């Protein structure tokens, strides 16, 4: 399976609820694609002024195409999480995330040409970031990792990314049968933006 065809299918799955940008530079690293999702849920009585509760949920999805997934690459990505992504994308440079923040997922998707070796598989499983704010009153942030092996069409995830594995496995079959992807379904609606944050 080639990376471009597979990514095309995956981005189509995200595009229904995520804002997708191709070739995005974030903290000096270029990602093949970047997706952003936000959701606001509220409960109120009769009028909006009588709000009972409000929750905000976010996800940032970072897509990389690599020759291979290595422990060094994962260490580098974890450095980006702790040094830039969590402080800037989750907390906005503040001590805590905004009021009513429930969760922010930082999801990394690595499409690699070669099957990860045993050291990489171990590093994938141990890739972990989970941080709570004010005893979870301001929610938490968590890093999820999915590694798609183009050579054997296998999916490897960390514990937090396990719930995504089924969707990514299914995408191999969809790409093989020539299903329409992001480029066919969404590219004409708007040109993918390029930029950096």
Secondary structure, DSSP 8 states (H G I E B T S, - for coil): --HHHHHHHHHHHHHTTSEEEEEEEETTEEEEEEEEEEEEEEEESSSTTSEEEEEEEEEEEEEEEES---HHHHHHHHHHIIIIIIIIIITTTSSS--TTEEEEEEEEEEEESS---HHHHHHHHH---EEESTTTTT-EEEEEEEEEETTTTEEEE-TTTGGGHHHHHHHHHHHHTT---HHHHTTTTS----EE-
